[in-house]
Structures are given as C-alpha cells and as structure tokens.
Amino acid sequence: MSEVDFVKCACPDCVCVIAPAKAVEQDGSLYCADACAHGHANGAGCDHVGCGCQG
C-alpha cells in the first residue's frame, strides 16, 4: 500500500490540500487548521490564501 502525499481538508467548505503529517487530526479526520477542525466555532476561517471557508 502506498502512502498519500496530500489530502483535502475534511472541512466541507474548505479548498485546502494538506500533507497528512502536518494536518490537525480531530475525530479521525484531517484538517488544515484548528478553525476547520473545531467547526469554525468563532466564525473564523482557516486564513489560508485563496480559501474563504467559514464552516
């Protein structure tokens, strides 16, 4: 089995692609940032260039 180099952030509104080793893991899913991993609790996005996710 081969390793995956990049995966899409598990946040449905997010367009970020991340390396699994640098991801934030929450409940078995991989996210690009704490904001995505915690459901954008304060309405904050991931702040990555080109991504407008807000949860």
PyMOL commands that set and color helices and strands:
alter all, ss='L'
color gray80, all
select helices_A, chain A and resi 20-22+34-37
alter helices_A, ss='H'
color red, helices_A
select strands_A, chain A and resi 7-8+17-18+24-26+29-31
alter strands_A, ss='S'
color yellow, strands_A
deselect
rebuild
show_as cartoon
